Amino acid sequence: MAAVSLRVGDLVWGKLGRYPPWPGKIVHPPKDLKKPRGKKCFFVKFFGTEDHAWIKVDQLKSYHLYKEEMIKSTKGKRFQQAVDAVEEFIKSKVSAFASSEDKSRHFSSDSKRQNFSPAEISEHGARKRGRPPKEEKDAYPEPSSVKRLVTGPVAGYKWKPGSCSAIIQKLKTTAEEETESTSIQAADSTATNGSVTPTDKRIGFLGLGLMGSGIVANLLKMGHTVTVWNRTGEKCDPFLQEGARLGRTPAEVVSMCDITLSCISDPKAAKDLVLGPSGVLQGIRPGKCYVDMSTVDPETSTEISQVITSRGGRFLEAPVSGNRQLSENGMLVILAAGDKALFDECSSCFQAMGKKSFYLGEVGNASKMMLIVNMILGSFMASVAEGFTLAKKASQSQEVLLYVLSQGPLASSFLDQKCQSILQGNFKPDFLLKHIQKDLRLAIAMGDSVNHSTPMAAAANEVFKKAKALDQSENDMSAVYLACNQ
C-alpha cells in the first residue's frame, strides 16, 4: 500500500502480513503499550472485531478513497460485518453532527429572539474557544458480530487501557502472598506490532507437529538461527529451504544450540525425547538450556526439570495455548515456569511465536495452568457439540443457532470456527481431538491429586473418549460432535 498522510481519528484500511486489508480507525494506543521501533506506524482499532495492532504507515489507506476497491477485492461474512460496522459508525457521526448543527441554529435564532448583547455572545464564544474540548473517546458502536478475526488482521493487545498491567500486578501480589515461590509476570509480543530483534543465541527446535511447525516458521521469519529435528525427517524439508539447519538427533540439536525448545504430543513422548537413546539429556552440559513447550502433567515437567538441571543444564516449561492457526499466525499464549533468567533470554522467541507470555514461578505451575485452560476449552467444545446435536434432534436450524450464538456473549472466533466445522462436516485438524482428550484426562487426574472433583470435565472426557472410539483421534476436536450425534 502507498504511504498516506494520516492522523488519529482517521478511518483506514489496514493490512497486516498476508491478511486482506481490513477497515479500522486510527486511535491513541494505551499508555502502557510501547510503540515499536523502525518505520512510522499508527495504532489501529479494527471494526467488526476486538483486535488492535500497530500498522506501518505504508500498509494503510484512506477508508473513503479506497472503499469501492477494497469491497470488490475482499469477500466474506466477517468482512461484510466489519464494513457494516464502519458504515454504522459513519452514520452515527453524521447524525451527531446534524444534531449539533440543529442545536447551533436553534441557539443562533434564540439569541436573536432574546436580544443577547454582542458582549454576551462574544463571551460565550470565547469560553468555547478558550477551553480545549474533551478528547473524543476512541469508540464506536458494537458491530453486529463481535469476534476475534480468523481471516482478518490479528493483534497483540486487548483494548482495555491501563487494565492489563493492573490486573497482572494484582495477580502477582495475590500469588506472592499465597506462596513465595510463585510470581506472575506478563510480556506482550511485538511480532504483530512491529519487528522482533532476534536473539543472537542459536535456537534448536524438536517436534514439527501442528503447533511446532507454525512456531518454527515464525522463528525463522523473525530472523532467528534455528536447527530442527523431527521424528519423521521429511517434515524438516520445508524449513531447511527457508534457512533452518538440520539436526540428526535430539542430542545433536542440543549440542549445537544454546537454547533448545520442544513441542511434543504427551507426557510419555516428552520423557522419551529427553531420556531415550540420543535424547536431549545426552546433549546437555553445563549452561545448555532446554525449554519444553509440550502440554504435560506437572509431575512429568518436574521430572524432566530435575534430570536436566542434574547435568548442569537450565530448564523452563513453557506450554502454549492455541491451535494450528494461531501458531501459524504467531498468536499463541505462552505459559512459562522455571528458570526466570531463561524466560527472559527466550523473549525474542516468545515474541515471534505468541501474542503474550506469562512467567508463573516454579516448575509445575505452567503445566497446571495449561491443563486448567484446556480443561475449560474441552468442556466448552463438548457442550457446543451437544447443543448442535440437540438443535438437530429438536428440528431447529443449526445455522440459525450459530447466528444467535454469534450475536451474544459467547461470540468468538473459536466458537465460529468450530461450529462451521460441524455445519460443513469438515473436521480438518486444528487442535487434535486426541490431544484435548489427553488434556482432559490429565486435568481430571490433577483434580484427584488435590481431592477436588471435576464432574463437568469428567463428562466431557467420556464424550471425547467415545469420539476416539469412532476413529476421530486424528481429526479436529470439533469432531466430538460425531460422538454426540450417535
LINVEN-V905381 format. One record per residue. N is the residue number from 1. RES is the residue in three letters. PSI is psi as a letter, one per 40 degrees, with the letter a starting at -180 (999 if undefined). OMEGA is omega in degrees with one decimal (* if undefined). Layout:
# LINVEN-V905381
N;RES;PSI;OMEGA / N;RES;PSI;OMEGA
This chain:
# LINVEN-V905381
1;MET;i;-179.2 / 2;ALA;i;179.1 / 3;ALA;i;-179.7 / 4;VAL;i;177.4 / 5;SER;h;-174.3 / 6;LEU;i;177.2 / 7;ARG;i;179.5 / 8;VAL;h;-179.3 / 9;GLY;e;-178.8 / 10;ASP;i;172.0 / 11;LEU;h;-172.9 / 12;VAL;i;164.4 / 13;TRP;h;-179.3 / 14;GLY;h;179.4 / 15;LYS;h;-179.5 / 16;LEU;h;177.8 / 17;GLY;b;-176.7 / 18;ARG;e;-180.0 / 19;TYR;i;178.4 / 20;PRO;i;176.5 / 21;PRO;i;-176.2 / 22;TRP;i;-178.5 / 23;PRO;h;180.0 / 24;GLY;a;-180.0 / 25;LYS;h;176.9 / 26;ILE;h;-177.5 / 27;VAL;i;174.0 / 28;HIS;h;178.3 / 29;PRO;i;173.8 / 30;PRO;i;-176.3 / 31;LYS;d;-176.3 / 32;ASP;e;179.6 / 33;LEU;h;-177.7 / 34;LYS;i;176.0 / 35;LYS;h;-179.2 / 36;PRO;i;177.9 / 37;ARG;i;178.1 / 38;GLY;b;-176.9 / 39;LYS;i;177.9 / 40;LYS;h;179.6 / 41;CYS;i;178.2 / 42;PHE;i;176.4 / 43;PHE;h;-173.4 / 44;VAL;h;175.1 / 45;LYS;h;-172.9 / 46;PHE;i;178.3 / 47;PHE;i;177.4 / 48;GLY;e;-177.2 / 49;THR;i;176.7 / 50;GLU;e;-174.2 / 51;ASP;i;176.2 / 52;HIS;i;179.5 / 53;ALA;i;167.4 / 54;TRP;h;179.0 / 55;ILE;h;179.0 / 56;LYS;i;-173.5 / 57;VAL;d;179.6 / 58;ASP;e;175.8 / 59;GLN;e;-179.6 / 60;LEU;i;174.4 / 61;LYS;i;177.4 / 62;SER;h;-179.1 / 63;TYR;d;-173.9 / 64;HIS;d;-176.3 / 65;LEU;d;-173.6 / 66;TYR;e;-175.9 / 67;LYS;d;-176.9 / 68;GLU;d;-179.5 / 69;GLU;d;-177.3 / 70;MET;d;-178.5 / 71;ILE;d;178.5 / 72;LYS;d;-172.7 / 73;SER;e;-176.5 / 74;THR;h;179.7 / 75;LYS;i;176.3 / 76;GLY;i;-175.6 / 77;LYS;d;-177.5 / 78;ARG;d;179.6 / 79;PHE;d;-179.8 / 80;GLN;d;177.9 / 81;GLN;d;178.5 / 82;ALA;d;178.3 / 83;VAL;d;177.7 / 84;ASP;d;-179.4 / 85;ALA;d;177.1 / 86;VAL;d;-178.1 / 87;GLU;d;176.7 / 88;GLU;d;178.8 / 89;PHE;d;-180.0 / 90;ILE;d;179.2 / 91;LYS;d;-178.8 / 92;SER;d;178.8 / 93;LYS;d;178.5 / 94;VAL;d;179.8 / 95;SER;d;-179.4 / 96;ALA;d;179.2 / 97;PHE;d;179.5 / 98;ALA;d;179.7 / 99;SER;d;-179.9 / 100;SER;d;177.0 / 101;GLU;d;178.5 / 102;ASP;d;-179.6 / 103;LYS;d;-179.5 / 104;SER;d;178.8 / 105;ARG;d;179.3 / 106;HIS;d;179.0 / 107;PHE;d;-178.3 / 108;SER;d;-179.2 / 109;SER;d;178.7 / 110;ASP;d;-177.3 / 111;SER;d;177.6 / 112;LYS;d;-177.9 / 113;ARG;d;-176.5 / 114;GLN;e;177.4 / 115;ASN;f;172.7 / 116;PHE;i;176.0 / 117;SER;i;177.7 / 118;PRO;d;-179.3 / 119;ALA;d;-178.7 / 120;GLU;d;-179.6 / 121;ILE;d;179.8 / 122;SER;d;-179.4 / 123;GLU;d;178.3 / 124;HIS;d;-179.9 / 125;GLY;d;-178.8 / 126;ALA;d;179.1 / 127;ARG;d;-179.4 / 128;LYS;d;-178.0 / 129;ARG;d;-173.6 / 130;GLY;d;-178.3 / 131;ARG;h;-179.5 / 132;PRO;i;-179.9 / 133;PRO;i;175.4 / 134;LYS;i;-178.3 / 135;GLU;h;179.9 / 136;GLU;h;179.0 / 137;LYS;h;178.9 / 138;ASP;g;-178.5 / 139;ALA;i;175.9 / 140;TYR;i;-177.3 / 141;PRO;i;177.5 / 142;GLU;h;179.2 / 143;PRO;i;-177.4 / 144;SER;d;176.2 / 145;SER;h;179.8 / 146;VAL;h;-179.9 / 147;LYS;i;178.3 / 148;ARG;h;-174.2 / 149;LEU;i;170.4 / 150;VAL;d;-178.1 / 151;THR;e;-178.8 / 152;GLY;a;-177.2 / 153;PRO;i;178.5 / 154;VAL;i;-174.0 / 155;ALA;i;-175.2 / 156;GLY;f;-177.3 / 157;TYR;h;176.6 / 158;LYS;h;-171.1 / 159;TRP;g;169.7 / 160;LYS;g;-172.3 / 161;PRO;h;175.4 / 162;GLY;e;-172.3 / 163;SER;d;-174.5 / 164;CYS;d;-177.9 / 165;SER;d;-179.6 / 166;ALA;d;179.7 / 167;ILE;d;-179.8 / 168;ILE;d;-179.8 / 169;GLN;d;178.6 / 170;LYS;d;177.7 / 171;LEU;d;-178.4 / 172;LYS;d;-179.4 / 173;THR;d;-179.7 / 174;THR;d;-178.1 / 175;ALA;d;-179.0 / 176;GLU;d;176.2 / 177;GLU;d;-177.2 / 178;GLU;d;-178.9 / 179;THR;h;-178.3 / 180;GLU;e;-175.8 / 181;SER;e;-175.9 / 182;THR;h;170.6 / 183;SER;i;-177.5 / 184;ILE;h;-179.9 / 185;GLN;h;-178.8 / 186;ALA;i;178.3 / 187;ALA;h;177.1 / 188;ASP;i;173.0 / 189;SER;i;172.7 / 190;THR;e;-176.3 / 191;ALA;d;-179.1 / 192;THR;e;-176.9 / 193;ASN;e;-178.1 / 194;GLY;a;-176.9 / 195;SER;i;176.0 / 196;VAL;h;174.1 / 197;THR;h;-174.4 / 198;PRO;i;175.5 / 199;THR;i;176.4 / 200;ASP;e;177.8 / 201;LYS;i;177.9 / 202;ARG;h;-175.4 / 203;ILE;h;173.2 / 204;GLY;i;176.8 / 205;PHE;h;-177.8 / 206;LEU;h;177.5 / 207;GLY;h;-176.5 / 208;LEU;f;176.5 / 209;GLY;a;-178.3 / 210;LEU;d;-177.6 / 211;MET;d;-176.0 / 212;GLY;d;-178.6 / 213;SER;d;178.4 / 214;GLY;d;180.0 / 215;ILE;d;-178.2 / 216;VAL;d;179.2 / 217;ALA;d;-179.9 / 218;ASN;d;175.6 / 219;LEU;d;179.5 / 220;LEU;d;-178.7 / 221;LYS;d;-179.1 / 222;MET;e;169.9 / 223;GLY;e;179.2 / 224;HIS;i;173.3 / 225;THR;h;-171.1 / 226;VAL;h;172.2 / 227;THR;h;-173.5 / 228;VAL;i;172.2 / 229;TRP;i;173.7 / 230;ASN;i;-178.9 / 231;ARG;d;172.9 / 232;THR;h;-169.0 / 233;GLY;d;-175.9 / 234;GLU;d;177.3 / 235;LYS;e;179.3 / 236;CYS;d;-170.6 / 237;ASP;d;-179.2 / 238;PRO;d;-177.9 / 239;PHE;d;175.5 / 240;LEU;d;177.9 / 241;GLN;d;179.2 / 242;GLU;e;174.7 / 243;GLY;e;177.6 / 244;ALA;i;175.4 / 245;ARG;i;-177.2 / 246;LEU;h;172.4 / 247;GLY;h;-175.7 / 248;ARG;d;178.6 / 249;THR;i;174.8 / 250;PRO;d;-179.9 / 251;ALA;d;-179.9 / 252;GLU;d;178.3 / 253;VAL;d;-179.8 / 254;VAL;d;-179.8 / 255;SER;d;-177.1 / 256;MET;d;-169.4 / 257;CYS;i;176.1 / 258;ASP;d;179.5 / 259;ILE;h;178.2 / 260;THR;h;177.4 / 261;LEU;i;176.9 / 262;SER;i;175.6 / 263;CYS;h;-171.7 / 264;ILE;i;-167.3 / 265;SER;d;-172.3 / 266;ASP;i;-177.1 / 267;PRO;d;-179.7 / 268;LYS;d;179.5 / 269;ALA;d;-179.6 / 270;ALA;d;178.6 / 271;LYS;d;178.6 / 272;ASP;d;-179.9 / 273;LEU;d;-178.6 / 274;VAL;d;-169.8 / 275;LEU;e;-176.2 / 276;GLY;i;178.3 / 277;PRO;h;-177.5 / 278;SER;f;-178.8 / 279;GLY;a;-177.1 / 280;VAL;d;-175.3 / 281;LEU;d;-178.9 / 282;GLN;d;-179.9 / 283;GLY;e;-178.0 / 284;ILE;h;170.9 / 285;ARG;i;-175.9 / 286;PRO;h;177.8 / 287;GLY;e;178.8 / 288;LYS;i;-174.4 / 289;CYS;h;179.1 / 290;TYR;h;-179.1 / 291;VAL;h;-179.5 / 292;ASP;h;-177.5 / 293;MET;e;179.2 / 294;SER;i;173.5 / 295;THR;h;-177.4 / 296;VAL;i;176.9 / 297;ASP;i;-177.2 / 298;PRO;d;178.9 / 299;GLU;d;177.9 / 300;THR;d;179.7 / 301;SER;d;179.0 / 302;THR;d;179.7 / 303;GLU;d;178.9 / 304;ILE;d;178.5 / 305;SER;d;-177.2 / 306;GLN;d;-178.6 / 307;VAL;d;178.2 / 308;ILE;d;-178.0 / 309;THR;d;177.8 / 310;SER;d;177.9 / 311;ARG;e;-179.5 / 312;GLY;e;179.0 / 313;GLY;i;178.2 / 314;ARG;i;-171.8 / 315;PHE;i;174.1 / 316;LEU;h;170.1 / 317;GLU;h;-176.2 / 318;ALA;g;178.1 / 319;PRO;i;-175.4 / 320;VAL;i;176.4 / 321;SER;h;-179.3 / 322;GLY;a;179.8 / 323;ASN;a;-177.3 / 324;ARG;d;-176.3 / 325;GLN;d;178.4 / 326;LEU;d;176.3 / 327;SER;d;179.5 / 328;GLU;d;-177.6 / 329;ASN;e;-178.1 / 330;GLY;f;-174.5 / 331;MET;f;178.9 / 332;LEU;i;170.2 / 333;VAL;h;-176.4 / 334;ILE;h;175.6 / 335;LEU;h;-173.5 / 336;ALA;i;176.3 / 337;ALA;i;-179.6 / 338;GLY;b;-176.9 / 339;ASP;h;-175.9 / 340;LYS;d;179.8 / 341;ALA;d;178.4 / 342;LEU;d;175.0 / 343;PHE;d;179.3 / 344;ASP;d;-179.5 / 345;GLU;d;179.0 / 346;CYS;e;-173.3 / 347;SER;d;-176.8 / 348;SER;d;177.1 / 349;CYS;d;-179.1 / 350;PHE;d;177.7 / 351;GLN;d;-178.3 / 352;ALA;d;-173.5 / 353;MET;e;-172.0 / 354;GLY;i;177.5 / 355;LYS;e;-179.6 / 356;LYS;h;174.7 / 357;SER;h;-178.1 / 358;PHE;h;171.7 / 359;TYR;h;-170.0 / 360;LEU;e;174.3 / 361;GLY;b;-173.1 / 362;GLU;i;-178.8 / 363;VAL;h;-178.1 / 364;GLY;d;-178.2 / 365;ASN;d;-179.3 / 366;ALA;d;178.0 / 367;SER;d;179.8 / 368;LYS;d;-178.5 / 369;MET;d;-178.9 / 370;MET;d;178.5 / 371;LEU;d;178.0 / 372;ILE;d;178.7 / 373;VAL;d;-177.1 / 374;ASN;d;173.5 / 375;MET;d;178.0 / 376;ILE;d;-179.7 / 377;LEU;d;-179.4 / 378;GLY;d;179.2 / 379;SER;d;177.9 / 380;PHE;d;-179.6 / 381;MET;d;179.0 / 382;ALA;d;179.0 / 383;SER;d;178.0 / 384;VAL;d;179.7 / 385;ALA;d;179.5 / 386;GLU;d;178.9 / 387;GLY;d;179.0 / 388;PHE;d;175.4 / 389;THR;d;179.3 / 390;LEU;d;178.5 / 391;ALA;d;179.8 / 392;LYS;d;-178.3 / 393;LYS;d;-177.8 / 394;ALA;e;177.5 / 395;SER;f;176.1 / 396;GLN;i;-178.1 / 397;SER;h;176.7 / 398;GLN;d;177.8 / 399;GLU;d;178.3 / 400;VAL;d;178.2 / 401;LEU;d;179.0 / 402;LEU;d;-178.8 / 403;TYR;d;178.9 / 404;VAL;d;179.5 / 405;LEU;d;-177.0 / 406;SER;e;178.5 / 407;GLN;e;-175.2 / 408;GLY;a;-174.5 / 409;PRO;e;179.8 / 410;LEU;e;-176.4 / 411;ALA;h;178.4 / 412;SER;i;177.1 / 413;SER;d;178.8 / 414;PHE;d;179.8 / 415;LEU;d;-177.5 / 416;ASP;d;-177.4 / 417;GLN;d;-177.0 / 418;LYS;d;178.7 / 419;CYS;d;176.1 / 420;GLN;d;176.3 / 421;SER;d;178.5 / 422;ILE;d;-178.0 / 423;LEU;d;-177.4 / 424;GLN;e;-176.6 / 425;GLY;f;-179.2 / 426;ASN;h;-174.1 / 427;PHE;f;175.6 / 428;LYS;h;-170.8 / 429;PRO;h;171.9 / 430;ASP;d;171.7 / 431;PHE;h;-172.9 / 432;LEU;h;179.8 / 433;LEU;d;-178.4 / 434;LYS;d;-179.2 / 435;HIS;d;178.1 / 436;ILE;d;176.9 / 437;GLN;d;176.3 / 438;LYS;d;-179.5 / 439;ASP;d;175.5 / 440;LEU;d;-180.0 / 441;ARG;d;-179.2 / 442;LEU;d;178.8 / 443;ALA;d;177.9 / 444;ILE;d;178.2 / 445;ALA;d;177.8 / 446;MET;d;175.5 / 447;GLY;d;177.9 / 448;ASP;d;-176.7 / 449;SER;d;178.8 / 450;VAL;e;178.1 / 451;ASN;f;178.6 / 452;HIS;h;-178.8 / 453;SER;i;179.3 / 454;THR;g;-173.4 / 455;PRO;d;179.9 / 456;MET;d;179.0 / 457;ALA;d;-179.8 / 458;ALA;d;178.9 / 459;ALA;d;178.4 / 460;ALA;d;179.9 / 461;ASN;d;179.9 / 462;GLU;d;179.2 / 463;VAL;d;178.3 / 464;PHE;d;175.6 / 465;LYS;d;177.6 / 466;LYS;d;178.1 / 467;ALA;d;176.5 / 468;LYS;d;178.3 / 469;ALA;d;177.2 / 470;LEU;e;176.5 / 471;ASP;f;-179.7 / 472;GLN;e;-175.3 / 473;SER;d;-175.3 / 474;GLU;e;176.6 / 475;ASN;i;179.6 / 476;ASP;i;-179.7 / 477;MET;d;179.7 / 478;SER;e;177.5 / 479;ALA;e;174.2 / 480;VAL;d;176.3 / 481;TYR;d;-178.9 / 482;LEU;d;177.8 / 483;ALA;d;178.7 / 484;CYS;d;-173.8 / 485;ASN;e;-179.8 / 486;GLN;999;*
